[in-house]
């Protein structure tokens, strides 16, 4: 939490995602495996959006300290909005991919009587929200050192818009992606069961 470099802060927060990996692995069921893969997809999309924002800001300013994001909402409102959405998704806030995928993962864990482990993971999601709010506070409440607006790179903003769209889509309607993942993981589990049953057959 004391880390002030935004890239390192995001990297350290990524370590917390290992807990969700362990949650999905510990549950060890087809539903848990599907939920885990869905969560990883949502996490990758969200993380790409976050780092697109961070890299764009660094390319403009050469700065990467949290307190150097002061007033970003005034100088580049769309970039600040996209970064805010992506950070809320990482923290698992409702409406965004991070919430939907974690909720499905928690459900799968609860079905395997691992509700306590899901509770621990949820607690760390709230902890991560604290340091994401620090970044958001700087962007919206901090006073910018300069008043000049940043440029509007249409190519980068188009890519960013698609990523943010993915964050919303997976947050509001994750079912299509989940069904695709479920079909894939079901095939893997069926293959493993067939392989196990073949191993049990005695060869005359």
Secondary structure by P-SEA (a helix, b strand, c coil): cccccaaaaaaaaaaaaaaaaaaaaaaccaaaaaaaaaaaaaaaaaaaaaaaaaaaaaaaccccccccccccccccaaaaaaaaaaaaaaacccccaaaaaaaaaaaaaaaacaaaaaaaaaaaaaaaaaaaaaaaaaaccbbbcccbbbbbcaaaaaaaaaaaaaaaaaaccaaaaaaaaaaaaaaaaaaaaaaaaaaacccc
